[in-house]
Amino acid sequence: MRALINIRILILLAAIWPGAAGVYAQSTVHINAAQLYLQQGNPDSAFVQIKKHFAQPGTSTDAVGYYIKGQIYKELYKKYSPTEPLTWYLDSAFVAQTQAQKYATDSSQQVNIRRAMLFIASKYYNSAAERLDTVNYEKAKQCYEKYRIISLQADPKVNLTQRDVEFWLALATVYEDLYNKNKENGEKYFIMTEQLLNKVLELDPNSYAARYRFSVLYWNKGVDVILSVPIDASIPEAEQKQDDALIWFRKALPHAELAFQLNPNRVETLIVLSGIYYSMNDFDKSKTFDEMRQELERKQGGGK
């Protein structure tokens, strides 16, 4: 029976990994057992066998063994920590597949390794998306960075620009929320929001979302300055606050104008433009954009 099992697994390995039969002709016991346990849904026993396999001489450059080891770690992750990607199991799965990639000599082997890596990357990406909130955002950042590293390891030519833009915009929203919850002590989150939006614009200067978000961020900052003027403030103090607020309104305006140029059919952009001009005491332009907003809402609502 043992011989039959060995032959069956050897045939399977040869089908998946060209050249594997020759490599394993002299040492198949533990690798076969590991593969069999894996097929039976018993990754713990498979792990014991793969450790015994790599304890044998001449296995340190065994691409097939590393691939199977990575698959075992993946199954251990699914068994013990499917909802928490920042674990030893998933990291170890990637390390094993990196070793497999290093020593694989056949193109079909590389394809299987790449697929395994992309599965791991997808777990990190999904976990990053699930954790993008004001409590778990640090874990989201770690997961996303692992996603990037593994994706580039699997395919150095992959273009991650769109994913980077989407993630940074979402993370900027989290930082902005943290700032808005505690404006007196949350200035660092305001700066972090700026930094991320600038990173987005470096990749995509025509990002409507980044332009719009910058306009809102700076406009609200100016409004906060105005609202911070004490009731009993002196005239010079009040005028200084108004000047400080005007700086933020002027910073908000070009972003709002660019957002409008990129997408003139967004009601929220017209609201911001009207608000910025009103805050700058340009009431005619404020009225113009407010009328445009009313007309756009009428059209979008199906009115005549």
Residue pairs with C-beta under 8 A, 6 or more apart in sequence:
5 32
5 36
6 28
6 29
6 32
9 28
9 31
9 32
9 35
9 36
10 20
10 21
10 24
10 28
10 32
11 21
12 35
13 20
13 21
13 24
13 31
13 35
13 64
14 20
14 21
16 108
16 112
17 63
17 64
17 67
17 106
17 108
17 109
17 112
18 106
18 108
18 109
19 105
19 106
20 64
23 62
23 64
24 31
24 64
27 53
27 56
27 58
27 59
30 49
30 50
30 52
30 53
30 56
31 49
31 50
31 53
31 64
31 65
31 68
33 45
33 46
33 49
34 46
34 47
34 49
34 50
34 53
34 68
34 72
35 46
35 68
37 43
37 45
37 46
37 49
38 46
38 68
38 71
38 72
38 75
41 75
43 72
43 75
43 76
43 79
44 76
46 68
46 72
46 75
47 72
47 73
47 76
50 65
50 68
50 69
50 72
53 59
53 62
53 65
54 60
54 62
54 65
54 69
59 65
61 103
62 103
63 99
63 100
63 101
63 102
63 103
63 104
63 105
63 109
63 113
64 100
64 109
66 96
66 97
66 99
66 100
66 103
67 96
67 97
67 100
67 104
67 109
67 112
67 113
67 116
69 96
69 100
70 92
70 93
70 94
70 95
70 96
70 97
70 100
70 116
71 93
71 116
73 89
73 90
73 92
73 93
73 96
74 89
74 90
74 93
74 116
74 119
74 120
76 89
77 85
77 87
77 89
77 90
77 93
77 123
80 87
80 89
81 87
81 89
81 90
85 123
85 124
85 127
85 143
85 146
86 127
86 139
86 142
86 143
90 120
90 123
90 124
91 146
93 116
93 120
94 117
94 120
94 146
94 150
94 153
97 113
97 116
97 117
97 120
98 117
98 153
100 109
100 113
100 116
101 110
101 113
101 114
101 117
101 153
104 110
104 113
113 154
114 154
114 155
117 150
117 151
117 153
117 154
118 150
118 151
118 154
120 150
121 146
121 147
121 150
121 151
121 154
122 147
124 143
124 144
124 146
124 147
124 150
125 143
125 144
125 147
125 163
127 139
127 140
127 143
128 140
128 141
128 143
128 144
128 147
128 167
129 140
129 170
130 140
131 137
131 139
131 140
131 143
132 140
132 167
132 170
132 171
132 174
133 140
133 174
134 174
134 177
134 178
134 181
137 171
137 174
137 175
140 171
140 174
141 171
144 167
147 163
148 160
148 164
151 158
151 160
152 158
152 160
161 203
161 204
164 199
164 203
165 200
165 203
165 204
165 207
168 196
168 197
168 199
168 200
169 196
169 197
169 200
169 207
169 209
169 210
169 213
171 196
172 192
172 193
172 196
172 197
172 200
172 213
173 213
175 189
175 190
175 192
175 193
175 196
176 189
176 190
176 193
176 213
176 217
178 186
178 189
179 186
179 187
179 189
179 190
179 193
180 186
183 224
190 217
190 221
193 217
194 214
194 217
197 210
197 213
197 214
197 217
200 207
200 209
200 210
201 207
201 210
201 211
204 210
206 262
208 259
208 262
208 263
208 266
211 255
211 256
211 258
211 259
211 262
212 255
212 256
212 259
212 266
212 268
212 269
212 272
214 252
214 255
215 252
215 253
215 255
215 256
215 259
215 269
215 272
215 273
215 276
216 252
216 272
217 252
218 248
218 249
218 251
218 252
218 255
219 248
219 249
219 252
219 256
219 272
219 275
219 276
219 279
221 248
221 252
222 245
222 246
222 247
222 248
222 249
222 252
222 279
223 245
223 279
225 241
225 244
225 245
225 248
226 241
226 242
226 245
226 279
228 241
229 237
229 238
229 241
230 237
233 241
245 279
246 280
249 276
249 279
249 280
250 280
252 272
252 276
253 276
253 277
253 280
256 269
256 272
256 273
256 276
257 273
259 266
259 269
259 272
260 266
260 269
260 270
260 273
263 269
265 296
265 300
267 293
267 296
267 297
267 300
270 289
270 290
270 292
270 293
270 296
271 293
273 285
273 289
274 286
274 287
274 289
274 290
274 293
275 286
277 283
277 285
277 286
277 289
278 286
298 304
